[in-house]
Amino acid sequence: MTLPPHPDSLSAQRLLAWALETYGRRFALCTSFQAEGTVILDIAHRISPDVRVFTIDTGRLPAETYQLIDAVRARYGIAVEIVAPDYREVEKMTTQHGVNLFYRDPSYRKLCCHVRKVRPLERKLAELDAWAVGLRREQSQERAGTEKLAVVDGRVKLSPLADWTKQQVEDYVTAHELPRHPLVNQGYPSIGCAPCTRAVLPGEEERAGRWWWETGDAKECGLHVTPDGQMQRTLDVLLEDILVG
């Protein structure tokens, strides 16, 4: 695996251009169609119009997210690859623990995220050698150490906007008239599944509306930030209950 020297010094454009040239169709963008995701999509599409784009449809997304996916398809003329969870795993999880299990305890919420998000991503990544996401360091304390290039399980993971500010993202979206998520204007700066996302209140941080009922725990789903050791062990027990048998 040959990596570019000093990747953290590369601009988003140069980093994406390198990935597209190096990996071709074995590289794709992973986006939930928030502002950062549309920015990296726009940058990559300007470099290579046939760039692959995929999203994880958890089955619990807001209707507005699906509207934005259609808007992106129409604007860029691309086929957004939809990645869904294994319906058998979802059926077993919700039968055992309830449809809204995530409200009961952080371990059940992380189980739901793992079944609906992490496992579908793992299956998709089996097709790829590299992928890019829209993480930024200033989004949260947990993301402050985000590298522009990391090797995860033998694959290259790019975060081209890691050093961008929220204002830089907004300036790019405005300058290029990118499609916006309809919920942004209703006070949702960070949008996930519908039952797990609310508008941010005045003075709250950007991701405060995600899993707002939880306290003292990282507001992450497991796609990018590994849960702490104790929670991981609890999650392992719950996963075994779902996946074995």
Phi, psi and omega in degrees: 000118180257118182253153179291144178291141177050057184299332182291344178270353182278146175288164177302319181298314183290323181293317178292322178298319178299314182296317181295320179289322186284318190249343178055235183283358174268011176239142178209159174265135174251120184219146172258011175066037165268179189304315182298320180296320179289330177294310181294328176296314181296317180298312182294322181294327177292332179278316183216102184300342180260021178304140179279139180226131175226157178221153180262115177266102185288345187090357180232022183285153174296151178302328182295330178294320178294325177298319181291322177302316179295322179295321179293317177304313183293319184291316188260351180064036181244156176264102178292123181280119182266125180248123184243154175291161176292118185298332180291321177293319179295316179301314182293318180298311184288330176294319183282323191239358179097156182292322181252046182301333186297338180282345189281320187193148179304327181294323178287325177296317180290329173298313180300315178298322182293315181291318186273339184238303189293312181295319174300320178297317179302319179294320180292320182295341177298339179274351193237159171254342182203151177210162181234146179228171186258031181293144172232144183296326185276001181294325181195166178298322181295333183263004185297333181264015182301128176267149177293330177223127176223152175255117184240116180051041176083001179244151180273125178248122181255139171235077189299336182259018185306322183262009178279150173269166176300323180293323177297320177297313180298319180297320180292316179301317181291314184298325184255007177050051181285151177296138182250150175293129183302335182281346182300317181288353176259013175093023179249089179283341179224124191232125176237228176288150185301314182288346187249013183226133173229170176293151178275136180277158179306131178088352180277156178286169190302322184257017182294337180278358179268124179048050189298340182281348180273145177231147175067025180219151181297133179274070182224154182262349182104351178293325187237328183242123181290133177300160179295161186304316181296317179292324179297320180294320176297318180296320179302319180297315180294320180296319179300323178297326183276318194265343182257137176106000000 
